[in-house]
């Protein structure tokens, strides 16, 4: 199935902009599917930040944005805040003989300096 | 809302059983996959599998031989069974709702339950 590769870590000072890449490879069909992004903070439910490459659910601050170009997707955080320190995962789909499978990226830890 | 429950300690070779209770929505939905995901300590997220409308289930090929996900529509719950566990199955286990409208994303998650496999 697909492999989604992310940088292990990114960091920035408060107020800065950071980006996290998510590069897809080895799809079983060669097709690429929509990419979604999640924020994980220990002790809390994971949070959907971006769906279908660039859409933001209601309630997600507009400092989070997503983009997609071919097999690569990115999550940008502008105006970085201390509360943004968390792990971030991209997610996409792939097909199998038994149906859809979900694939997560390798994960990126964001540190606010 | 989704809420995981079950034993937090499982012995090696035994069966891990978890339940996810769904409130504020219906497991009878025909547009959602009811899913289990886990995160071993220090590692990334791993998709385990889903059940759909009690008729269809699909599993991660790497776990398929040991995994079963079922749903109780009357109780608004779905469950995970993972047999013959080893220490490699120690993880935080999350239940989640995946929408089939659009790009198959997880729009609601439980807080997760930490399960340790140990003697």
Interface residues (C-beta under 8 A of the other chain):
Chain A: X1 X33 X34 X35 X36 X38 X40 X43 X44 X45 X46 X47 X48 X51 X52 X53 X57 X89 X91 X92 X93 X96 X98 X99 X100 X101 X102 X103 X104 X105 X106 X107
Chain B: X2 X33 X35 X37 X39 X44 X45 X46 X47 X56 X58 X59 X60 X61 X94 X96 X98 X102 X103 X104 X105 X106 X107 X109 X110 X111 X112
